[in-house]
Amino acid sequence: MQVLSAKPKVTIDIGPLFEDQWTGIPVFTRRLVQSLQRHGGVELEFAYNRARVPEAAVDAAIQMGSGSILREGYEHTAADAYGLIAQDSHVLFPTVKGYLSASGREASTVHDMSTLFMPENHEAANIAWHLDHLATELATDNAVFCVSEATRIALLAAYPSAAGKARLLYQYADWPDEFDAIERNQPAIRMGRYAVVVGTLEPRKNLRLLLDALEQPELKRSKLRFVVIGKKGWLIDQFLAEMAPEHRQRVVFSGFVSEYIKYRLIKAAAFMVYPSLYEGFGIPALEAMSLGKPVLAARTSSLPEIVGPAGVYFDPLSPSDFAAGFAELDNPRRIAELAPLAVDHAATFGWERMAAPVVEWA
């Protein structure tokens, strides 16, 4: 009788899921977990600081879209109730490692290298978190997952010794099935015609370019408004205080919103604007494309790689170049041409594509 080999076990460190508000890396972690659950090619285990976390608790957090209860449960019971992972576990960190030499086989994830190449756009604490131990982490990794080819190239430019370990790990865009049904029963958003901008409000996101571009003739002629979605980040209060009164009529800040409200705002937008100076992947662009929205994107880092044929590109340091791209995309006919390309290109980033490199590594 043929004996079937057991599935390899992968332990995912779910520290990012402890955040109350999920954006960026927590959403990446959630998608990673769900893609591997759907794939079924590995046996999954979850842990934080080497203490096991029950899969049911992780699934409940994913259902809620927040890690508040997950974190509280861990702090009160995890280490004593569930024990520690085995020393020979295969541990995958969805971001930089929280601890070193935790197991016999480890992999970490590099999302971007902007803290190294653009330190002026980060707080000192954020730079330290990403870079202080990166060389040691890479040396103890069996594999290093990079979220885009642009990130992989940037990593190897700084750490060429990681060349034999660096692998691509693309994520994907997804929306709960019920969003579409809920949306059909909601009144239309009454905000006029607008473009959407998504991301934590911080210098790297380059919103000042948008404000400078509002002085360009192409934008002055247009009645289109801009809705900026995202929580406040570093230096944003100073930025908002410096906004001219007339710009406040064109640029609306929503703050952090739920996934459903984000879905509604993107779906009702004419297109997305992505002026960021540097992006490791740029998941909001992919989310917009999955809803048929073209992207007015900065020609930098990973954005041409991710947006592909669904974008109109501009120099992120040039208000006039931004205005020229805006004039091209602020045209319903051009939007109609790019919309199907956006959907088709977004579909090439599926959950199977995210799960496959991890299963291969395991």
SVG drawing of the C-alpha trace seen along z (x, -y; Angstrom):
<svg xmlns="http://www.w3.org/2000/svg" viewBox="-32 -80 59 82">
<polyline fill="none" stroke="black" stroke-width="0.4" points="0.0,0.0 1.4,-3.4 1.8,-5.8 1.0,-9.4 3.5,-11.9 2.2,-14.4 1.8,-18.0 4.7,-20.3 3.9,-22.5 4.3,-26.3 4.0,-28.5 2.9,-32.0 3.8,-34.7 0.6,-36.7 1.9,-39.7 0.6,-42.2 -2.9,-40.9 -2.8,-42.3 -3.4,-45.8 -6.8,-47.4 -7.1,-49.0 -5.9,-46.8 -4.1,-48.4 -0.9,-47.6 1.0,-44.7 -2.0,-43.5 -4.1,-43.2 -1.1,-41.5 -1.0,-39.0 -4.7,-38.3 -4.5,-37.6 -1.5,-35.4 -3.3,-33.3 -6.4,-33.0 -4.6,-32.1 -2.7,-29.3 -5.9,-28.1 -7.6,-27.9 -4.6,-26.3 -4.4,-23.5 -0.9,-22.4 0.6,-23.0 -0.5,-22.4 -0.8,-25.8 0.0,-26.8 -0.1,-30.3 2.1,-31.9 3.4,-35.1 6.7,-35.4 6.9,-31.6 3.6,-31.0 0.9,-29.2 -2.3,-31.0 -5.4,-28.9 -6.5,-29.0 -10.1,-29.6 -8.9,-32.8 -7.2,-33.9 -10.2,-33.1 -12.4,-35.1 -10.1,-38.2 -10.2,-37.9 -14.0,-37.8 -14.0,-40.9 -11.3,-42.7 -9.6,-43.8 -7.1,-42.2 -8.3,-43.8 -9.9,-40.6 -7.1,-38.4 -4.5,-40.5 -6.4,-40.5 -6.8,-36.7 -3.1,-36.3 -2.0,-38.6 -4.2,-36.7 -3.8,-33.0 -1.5,-32.2 1.8,-31.0 0.3,-29.1 -2.7,-27.7 -1.3,-26.7 2.4,-26.2 5.3,-27.1 6.1,-26.1 8.6,-23.4 12.3,-24.4 12.3,-22.8 9.2,-24.7 9.2,-26.4 8.4,-30.0 7.2,-32.6 7.2,-36.3 4.9,-38.5 7.2,-41.4 10.6,-41.8 11.3,-39.3 10.1,-40.0 12.8,-37.6 15.8,-35.7 16.8,-32.1 13.3,-31.0 13.4,-27.8 15.5,-25.7 13.9,-27.2 12.8,-30.8 11.6,-33.3 10.9,-36.9 9.1,-39.4 10.5,-42.6 7.8,-45.1 9.9,-48.0 13.4,-49.6 12.3,-53.2 13.6,-53.4 17.1,-52.9 16.8,-54.8 14.5,-57.6 15.1,-58.0 14.0,-61.6 10.4,-60.4 10.4,-58.3 10.5,-58.8 13.7,-57.6 11.8,-54.8 10.4,-53.4 13.9,-53.4 15.3,-51.6 12.5,-49.0 13.2,-48.1 17.0,-48.4 18.7,-47.9 18.6,-44.2 17.9,-43.6 21.4,-42.2 21.2,-39.7 17.7,-38.7 18.7,-38.1 21.7,-36.0 19.4,-33.8 16.8,-33.4 16.3,-30.4 14.2,-32.5 13.4,-36.2 10.1,-37.0 9.9,-40.3 6.5,-41.7 7.5,-42.9 10.3,-42.7 11.1,-46.3 11.5,-45.5 13.7,-42.4 16.0,-44.6 16.3,-47.2 17.0,-44.7 19.8,-43.0 21.3,-46.4 21.8,-46.9 22.3,-43.3 23.7,-41.3 24.4,-38.3 20.6,-37.7 20.5,-36.9 20.2,-33.1 17.3,-33.6 15.1,-36.3 11.8,-35.1 8.7,-37.0 5.5,-36.9 2.8,-39.0 -0.4,-39.7 -3.9,-40.1 -6.9,-42.2 -10.1,-40.8 -13.5,-42.1 -16.1,-40.2 -18.8,-38.7 -21.5,-40.5 -20.1,-44.0 -21.7,-43.9 -25.1,-42.9 -25.0,-45.5 -24.0,-48.2 -26.9,-47.5 -29.3,-48.4 -27.5,-51.7 -28.3,-55.1 -25.7,-56.6 -22.8,-58.6 -23.7,-62.2 -20.3,-63.9 -20.1,-64.8 -17.3,-63.4 -14.1,-62.6 -10.9,-60.7 -9.8,-58.7 -6.4,-58.6 -5.7,-55.8 -2.9,-55.5 -1.7,-56.6 -1.2,-60.4 2.6,-60.8 5.4,-62.5 6.2,-59.4 2.7,-59.4 3.5,-62.8 0.2,-64.5 2.0,-67.9 2.4,-67.2 -1.4,-67.0 -1.8,-70.3 0.9,-71.9 -0.7,-70.5 -4.0,-72.1 -2.4,-75.4 -1.8,-73.9 -4.3,-75.0 -5.4,-71.4 -6.6,-71.0 -8.1,-74.5 -10.3,-73.8 -11.6,-70.5 -14.4,-70.3 -13.2,-66.9 -12.6,-66.6 -10.2,-64.4 -11.2,-62.1 -8.2,-61.1 -8.7,-57.9 -6.3,-57.1 -5.3,-57.6 -3.0,-60.4 0.7,-59.7 3.9,-61.5 3.8,-65.4 0.3,-65.3 -1.0,-68.0 1.5,-70.5 0.6,-69.6 -3.1,-70.1 -2.6,-73.4 -0.7,-74.7 -3.5,-73.9 -4.9,-76.9 -8.6,-77.5 -9.5,-77.0 -7.8,-73.6 -10.0,-72.5 -12.9,-72.7 -11.2,-70.3 -9.6,-67.8 -11.7,-65.9 -10.1,-63.9 -12.1,-61.0 -9.7,-59.7 -9.5,-55.9 -12.6,-54.1 -13.9,-50.5 -13.2,-48.2 -16.8,-48.5 -16.7,-52.3 -13.3,-52.2 -14.9,-49.8 -17.8,-52.2 -15.6,-55.2 -13.3,-53.5 -16.2,-52.0 -17.9,-55.3 -14.7,-57.2 -13.7,-58.0 -10.2,-56.7 -7.5,-56.4 -4.5,-58.8 -1.3,-57.3 1.4,-60.0 3.6,-58.1 7.3,-58.6 8.0,-55.0 5.8,-51.9 6.9,-48.3 3.7,-47.0 0.9,-49.5 -2.1,-47.4 -4.7,-50.3 -3.9,-50.5 -4.6,-46.8 -7.8,-47.1 -9.0,-50.0 -8.1,-48.0 -10.1,-45.0 -13.1,-47.4 -12.4,-48.6 -10.7,-51.9 -7.6,-53.0 -4.8,-54.6 -3.0,-57.9 0.3,-56.6 3.8,-57.8 6.4,-56.4 8.5,-55.0 9.4,-51.8 6.8,-49.0 3.9,-51.0 4.6,-50.4 5.0,-46.7 1.7,-46.4 -0.5,-48.8 0.9,-47.8 -1.4,-48.7 -4.1,-50.1 -2.2,-53.3 -1.3,-56.7 2.1,-57.6 3.8,-60.8 7.0,-62.0 6.3,-62.2 8.4,-65.3 6.7,-67.3 3.4,-69.0 3.2,-69.8 3.8,-66.2 1.1,-65.2 -1.2,-67.7 -0.6,-66.3 -1.4,-62.8 -4.5,-64.1 -5.7,-65.8 -5.4,-62.4 -7.3,-60.5 -9.9,-63.1 -11.7,-62.0 -14.6,-59.4 -13.6,-58.0 -10.0,-57.3 -11.3,-55.8 -13.6,-53.5 -10.6,-52.3 -8.5,-51.5 -11.3,-50.0 -11.3,-46.5 -7.5,-46.5 -7.6,-47.3 -9.9,-44.4 -7.9,-41.9 -4.5,-42.9 -5.8,-42.8 -7.0,-39.3 -3.4,-38.1 -2.7,-38.7 -4.8,-35.9 -4.7,-34.0 -3.1,-31.1 -0.1,-33.2 0.4,-34.4 0.2,-30.9 2.4,-29.1 5.9,-30.5 5.2,-29.7 4.1,-26.1 7.2,-25.7 9.5,-27.0 7.9,-24.7"/>
</svg>
